[in-house]
């Protein structure tokens, strides 16, 4: 992405926006990741991220609409991410929920910087999820993330990955059992998912619970034909 492209995205940030605070500190090395920039190379990459002057810009890769503008303050050996603007032009971004947008921004920062400490989903503290993590990952070898979906989207995802065409690429372990368990549930019933990815081996599994995480419904592991796990939660939405 050229400098004129960056300036065009930055200056297109709308006059309608909300603002809130982050108050997060990152190192100069971490900040350089944003100074160097991250630019989408495929449809799987959802964000362009770059620095102009004292702000970090986050733009959707397929539209170039700038969603976040994060202000920075340099403090000796660290950079403070102070406050931020979030786009409120409804033709570019539909969200009106500042709490949701703050969490999404923290998840993005967490993803790009590989920091686990920026955001922890409250559902990680639910008794059954804590019990599941303790049983599966007693040594804290895995990255952990919580997701939300519904029965219909889960069916569509795994039915799509288990077609005859896709079977030559993927092995979906656990779908037959989970499909039977959710067979009588409505399409729009919300589900909670726990994704665990081993930091060393990169192997990953997703555990599905009912919405309140009171009942574990099933576990899915996706492997390609070379035998490694496939991580569908690689990027935040």
C-alpha positions as CSV (number, residue, x, y, z in Angstrom):
1,X,0.0,0.0,0.0
2,X,1.4,3.4,-1.0
3,X,1.6,6.4,1.2
4,X,-1.1,8.2,-0.9
5,X,-3.4,5.2,-0.3
6,X,-2.8,5.4,3.5
7,X,-3.5,9.1,3.5
8,X,-6.7,8.6,1.4
9,X,-8.0,6.0,4.0
10,X,-7.0,8.2,7.0
11,X,-8.5,11.4,5.7
12,X,-11.8,9.6,4.7
13,X,-12.5,8.8,8.4
14,X,-16.0,10.2,8.8
15,X,-17.2,13.2,10.9
16,X,-19.6,10.9,12.7
17,X,-17.8,8.8,15.3
18,X,-17.8,7.7,19.0
19,X,-14.8,7.9,21.3
20,X,-13.6,5.9,24.2
21,X,-10.4,5.1,26.1
22,X,-8.0,2.2,25.9
23,X,-5.1,3.2,28.3
24,X,-3.0,0.2,27.1
25,X,0.8,0.3,27.1
26,X,2.9,-1.5,24.4
27,X,6.6,-1.6,23.8
28,X,8.5,0.2,21.0
29,X,9.1,-3.1,19.3
30,X,5.4,-3.9,19.4
31,X,4.6,-0.4,18.0
32,X,7.0,-1.0,15.1
33,X,4.6,-3.8,13.9
34,X,2.0,-1.1,13.3
35,X,4.6,1.4,11.9
36,X,5.7,-1.3,9.4
37,X,2.0,-1.8,8.6
38,X,-0.1,-4.9,8.0
39,X,-1.8,-5.0,4.6
40,X,-4.2,-7.7,3.5
41,X,-2.9,-10.0,0.8
42,X,-6.0,-12.1,0.4
43,X,-9.8,-12.2,1.2
44,X,-8.9,-14.1,4.4
45,X,-7.1,-11.0,5.7
46,X,-9.8,-8.6,7.0
47,X,-7.8,-5.5,8.0
48,X,-5.3,-3.0,6.8
49,X,-3.4,-1.5,9.8
50,X,-0.9,1.4,9.6
51,X,0.5,4.4,11.4
52,X,0.3,8.0,10.3
53,X,1.7,10.7,12.6
54,X,0.6,9.7,16.1
55,X,-2.4,7.5,15.2
56,X,-2.9,3.9,14.3
57,X,-5.6,3.3,11.7
58,X,-7.6,0.1,11.2
59,X,-9.5,-0.2,7.9
60,X,-11.6,-3.0,6.5
61,X,-9.5,-4.6,3.7
62,X,-12.3,-5.2,1.2
63,X,-13.8,-1.7,1.4
64,X,-10.9,0.5,2.7
65,X,-13.4,2.0,5.2
66,X,-11.5,3.2,8.2
67,X,-13.2,1.8,11.3
68,X,-10.8,2.7,14.1
69,X,-8.4,5.6,14.8
70,X,-6.3,5.0,17.8
71,X,-4.3,7.8,19.3
72,X,-0.8,7.2,20.8
73,X,1.5,8.9,23.3
74,X,5.2,8.2,23.3
75,X,6.6,7.7,26.9
76,X,10.3,6.9,27.0
77,X,10.5,3.1,26.3
78,X,6.8,2.5,25.6
79,X,3.8,3.7,23.7
80,X,0.5,4.4,25.3
81,X,-2.6,3.6,23.3
82,X,-4.8,6.3,24.9
83,X,-8.2,7.0,23.4
84,X,-9.7,6.0,20.1
85,X,-12.4,7.0,17.6
86,X,-14.8,4.4,16.1
87,X,-16.6,5.0,12.8
88,X,-20.4,5.7,13.1
89,X,-21.2,6.3,9.5
90,X,-24.0,3.7,9.0
91,X,-23.2,3.3,5.3
92,X,-19.7,2.1,6.3
93,X,-20.1,0.4,9.7
94,X,-23.3,-0.8,11.3
95,X,-22.4,-1.1,15.0
96,X,-23.7,1.4,17.5
97,X,-22.4,-0.4,20.6
98,X,-19.3,1.2,22.1
99,X,-18.7,-1.7,24.5
100,X,-18.8,-4.2,21.6
101,X,-16.4,-2.0,19.6
102,X,-14.0,-1.6,22.4
103,X,-13.8,-5.3,22.9
104,X,-13.3,-5.9,19.2
105,X,-10.5,-3.4,19.1
106,X,-8.8,-5.0,22.1
107,X,-9.1,-8.4,20.3
108,X,-7.5,-7.0,17.2
109,X,-4.6,-5.5,19.2
110,X,-4.3,-8.8,21.0
111,X,-4.2,-10.7,17.7
112,X,-1.6,-8.5,15.9
113,X,0.7,-8.2,18.9
114,X,0.1,-11.8,20.2
115,X,-0.8,-10.4,23.6
116,X,-3.1,-12.5,25.8
117,X,-3.6,-9.8,28.4
118,X,-5.5,-7.1,26.6
119,X,-8.9,-8.8,26.9
120,X,-10.3,-11.7,28.7
121,X,-13.9,-12.7,28.0
122,X,-16.0,-13.0,31.2
123,X,-17.3,-16.3,30.0
124,X,-13.8,-17.7,30.6
125,X,-14.7,-17.4,34.3
126,X,-17.9,-19.5,34.0
127,X,-17.5,-22.7,36.1
128,X,-18.0,-25.3,33.3
129,X,-15.6,-23.5,31.0
130,X,-13.0,-23.2,33.7
131,X,-13.4,-26.8,34.5
132,X,-13.0,-27.7,30.8
133,X,-9.9,-25.7,30.5
134,X,-8.4,-27.2,33.7
135,X,-9.0,-30.7,32.4
136,X,-7.7,-30.1,28.8
137,X,-5.0,-27.5,29.4
138,X,-3.7,-27.9,33.0
139,X,-0.3,-26.4,32.1
140,X,-1.6,-23.4,30.3
141,X,0.0,-24.4,27.0
142,X,-2.9,-23.1,24.9
143,X,-4.2,-19.8,23.7
144,X,-7.9,-19.4,24.7
145,X,-10.7,-17.5,23.1
146,X,-14.4,-17.4,23.5
147,X,-16.8,-17.1,20.5
148,X,-20.5,-16.7,19.9
149,X,-22.5,-18.3,17.1
150,X,-25.8,-20.1,16.7
151,X,-27.0,-23.6,15.8
152,X,-27.6,-22.6,12.2
153,X,-24.2,-21.1,11.5
154,X,-22.5,-24.1,13.1
155,X,-24.5,-26.5,11.0
156,X,-23.7,-24.5,7.8
157,X,-20.0,-24.4,8.7
158,X,-19.4,-28.1,9.3
159,X,-21.8,-29.4,6.7
160,X,-19.9,-27.3,4.2
161,X,-16.6,-28.8,5.4
162,X,-17.8,-32.4,5.2
163,X,-19.0,-32.4,1.6
164,X,-17.4,-35.0,-0.7
165,X,-15.3,-32.2,-2.3
166,X,-14.0,-30.9,1.0
167,X,-13.3,-34.3,2.5
168,X,-10.2,-34.5,0.3
169,X,-8.8,-31.5,2.1
170,X,-10.2,-31.7,5.7
171,X,-11.0,-34.3,8.3
172,X,-13.6,-32.9,10.7
173,X,-13.5,-34.9,14.0
174,X,-16.5,-34.7,16.3
175,X,-19.1,-33.3,13.9
176,X,-21.2,-36.5,13.7
177,X,-21.6,-36.5,17.5
178,X,-22.3,-32.7,17.7
179,X,-24.7,-32.8,14.8
180,X,-26.8,-35.4,16.6
181,X,-26.8,-33.4,19.9
182,X,-28.0,-30.2,18.2
183,X,-30.4,-31.9,15.8
184,X,-33.5,-30.8,17.6
185,X,-32.4,-27.2,18.4
186,X,-33.7,-24.1,16.6
187,X,-31.5,-22.5,13.9
188,X,-31.2,-19.2,15.8
189,X,-30.4,-20.7,19.2
190,X,-27.2,-19.1,20.4
191,X,-24.1,-21.1,21.3
192,X,-20.9,-20.3,23.1
193,X,-17.6,-21.8,21.9
194,X,-14.2,-22.2,23.5
195,X,-11.3,-22.3,21.1
196,X,-8.0,-23.7,22.4
197,X,-4.8,-23.6,20.3
198,X,-1.5,-25.0,21.5
199,X,1.2,-22.3,21.4
200,X,3.9,-24.8,20.3
201,X,2.2,-27.3,18.1
202,X,-0.5,-25.0,16.8
203,X,-3.0,-27.9,17.1
204,X,-6.5,-26.6,17.9
205,X,-9.9,-27.7,19.0
206,X,-13.2,-25.9,19.5
207,X,-15.6,-26.8,22.3
208,X,-19.3,-25.9,21.9
209,X,-21.6,-25.1,24.9
210,X,-25.1,-23.8,25.2
211,X,-25.5,-20.0,25.4
212,X,-24.9,-19.8,29.2
213,X,-22.1,-22.3,29.1
214,X,-24.0,-24.6,31.5
215,X,-23.6,-27.7,29.3
216,X,-20.8,-28.9,27.0
217,X,-22.4,-30.1,23.7
218,X,-19.4,-31.3,21.8
219,X,-15.8,-30.9,20.6
220,X,-14.6,-30.3,17.0
221,X,-11.1,-30.7,15.7
222,X,-10.4,-29.9,12.1
223,X,-7.3,-31.5,10.5
224,X,-6.0,-31.2,6.9
225,X,-4.8,-34.2,5.1
226,X,-1.2,-33.5,6.2
227,X,-2.3,-34.0,9.8
228,X,-2.2,-30.5,11.2
229,X,-5.1,-28.6,12.8
230,X,-6.8,-25.9,10.9
231,X,-7.5,-22.7,12.9
232,X,-10.7,-21.0,11.8
233,X,-10.4,-18.3,14.5
234,X,-7.2,-16.9,13.0
235,X,-8.6,-13.4,12.7
236,X,-11.0,-11.4,14.7
237,X,-14.2,-10.3,13.0
